Amino acid sequence: MELIDPLVPWEPLVTRSIIHLLEETGATNERASSMLGYVPKVHWKDAVRMQMDEMAVRQKSAMRMHKPITP
C-alpha cells in the first residue's frame, strides 16, 4: 500500500503504522502503574465506548477515507 499510495487518490487502509499498532506489546495497566505511576481512572473499553458514543452525537457525516482529488 505504501508503494502505490502516491498513485491512487485514496488513503491506504493498511499502513506500516497500523501494523505496528496491532502488534502485541505486553503492556498492561499493572506494568504502566509500576513503571510510570499511571493509574487509569476509566477502563479502556469504557473509554473507547464513550468516544464512539460522542462521535455518534457530534459527527455529522462519515469520515472520508480518501484524499481530496485536486485538479
ZADOTI-478150 format. One record per residue: residue in three letters; x, y, z of N, C-alpha, C in turn. Coordinates in steps of 0.1 Angstrom, whole numbers, padded with zeros to 4 digits, always signed. Example, Ala and Ser with C-alpha at 12.3 -4.5 7.8 and 13.67 -1.06 7.14 Angstrom:
ALA+0132-0057+0078+0123-0045+0078+0132-0033+0078/SER+0128-0022+0071+0137-0011+0071+0129+0000+0079/
% end
This chain:
MET+0008-0012+0000+0000+0000+0000+0009+0013+0000/GLU+0019+0012+0007+0028+0024+0008+0034+0027-0006/LEU+0037+0017-0014+0042+0018-0027+0032+0025-0037/ILE+0020+0021-0036+0010+0026-0045+0003+0039-0040/ASP+0006+0043-0028-0001+0055-0022+0001+0067-0031/PRO+0013+0070-0036+0014+0082-0045+0005+0081-0058/LEU+0001+0070-0061-0006+0068-0074-0021+0068-0073/VAL-0026+0066-0061-0041+0065-0060-0046+0077-0052/PRO-0059+0080-0055-0065+0092-0048-0070+0090-0034/TRP-0069+0077-0029-0074+0074-0016-0063+0071-0006/GLU-0065+0072+0006-0055+0068+0016-0055+0053+0018/PRO-0044+0047+0020-0043+0032+0022-0050+0028+0035/LEU-0057+0017+0034-0064+0012+0046-0055+0006+0056/VAL-0044+0000+0051-0034-0006+0060-0021+0000+0057/THR-0015+0005+0068-0002+0011+0066+0008+0005+0076/ARG+0020+0008+0075+0030+0002+0084+0027+0006+0099/SER+0022+0019+0101+0019+0023+0114+0008+0015+0120/ILE-0002+0012+0112-0014+0004+0117-0009-0010+0121/ILE+0000-0016+0113+0005-0029+0116+0013-0029+0129/HIS+0020-0018+0132+0028-0017+0144+0018-0016+0156/LEU+0007-0008+0154-0003-0007+0165-0010-0020+0168/LEU-0011-0029+0159-0017-0042+0161-0008-0052+0168/GLU+0005-0049+0168+0014-0059+0174+0012-0060+0189/GLU+0013-0072+0195+0012-0074+0209+0024-0068+0216/THR+0022-0060+0226+0033-0053+0233+0036-0058+0247/GLY+0026-0065+0252+0027-0070+0266+0024-0059+0276/ALA+0020-0047+0271+0017-0036+0280+0004-0039+0288/THR+0005-0036+0301-0006-0038+0310-0008-0026+0319/ASN-0019-0024+0324-0021-0013+0334-0012-0015+0346/GLU-0010-0028+0350-0002-0030+0362+0013-0026+0359/ARG+0017-0030+0347+0031-0026+0344+0033-0011+0342/ALA+0023-0004+0336+0023+0010+0335+0023+0017+0349/SER+0015+0011+0358+0014+0017+0371+0027+0015+0378/SER+0034+0004+0377+0046+0002+0384+0058+0010+0378/MET+0058+0011+0365+0069+0019+0358+0067+0034+0358/LEU+0055+0038+0356+0052+0052+0354+0043+0059+0365/GLY+0038+0050+0373+0029+0056+0383+0015+0059+0377/TYR+0012+0053+0365+0000+0056+0359-0011+0047+0365/VAL-0022+0053+0368-0034+0046+0373-0046+0051+0366/PRO-0051+0042+0357-0063+0046+0349-0075+0049+0357/LYS-0083+0059+0353-0095+0063+0360-0107+0056+0354/VAL-0105+0053+0341-0116+0047+0333-0110+0034+0326/HIS-0117+0023+0326-0113+0011+0319-0112+0015+0304/TRP-0102+0009+0297-0100+0013+0283-0112+0010+0274/LYS-0119-0001+0277-0131-0005+0269-0142+0006+0271/ASP-0143+0010+0283-0153+0021+0286-0150+0034+0279/ALA-0137+0037+0279-0132+0049+0272-0135+0049+0257/VAL-0132+0037+0251-0135+0036+0237-0150+0037+0234/ARG-0158+0031+0242-0172+0032+0241-0177+0046+0242/MET-0172+0053+0252-0176+0067+0254-0172+0076+0242/GLN-0160+0073+0236-0156+0081+0225-0165+0078+0213/MET-0169+0065+0211-0178+0062+0200-0192+0068+0202/ASP-0196+0069+0214-0209+0075+0217-0209+0090+0214/GLU-0198+0096+0217-0197+0111+0215-0196+0113+0200/MET-0188+0105+0193-0187+0106+0178-0201+0105+0172/ALA-0209+0096+0177-0223+0094+0171-0231+0106+0173/VAL-0229+0114+0183-0237+0126+0186-0231+0138+0178/ARG-0218+0139+0178-0212+0151+0172-0208+0150+0157/GLN-0205+0138+0153-0200+0137+0139-0212+0136+0130/LYS-0213+0146+0121-0225+0148+0112-0224+0139+0100/SER-0212+0136+0095-0211+0127+0083-0199+0118+0085/ALA-0199+0107+0077-0188+0098+0078-0175+0104+0075/MET-0164+0099+0082-0151+0104+0079-0147+0099+0065/ARG-0140+0108+0058-0136+0105+0044-0124+0095+0045/MET-0124+0085+0037-0113+0076+0037-0104+0078+0025/HIS-0104+0089+0019-0096+0092+0007-0091+0107+0007/LYS-0081+0109+0000-0076+0123-0002-0085+0130-0012/PRO-0087+0143-0010-0095+0150-0020-0087+0150-0033/ILE-0095+0149-0044-0089+0149-0057-0088+0164-0061/THR-0076+0169-0064-0075+0183-0068-0071+0183-0083/PRO-0076+0192-0091-0072+0193-0105-0058+0197-0107/
% end
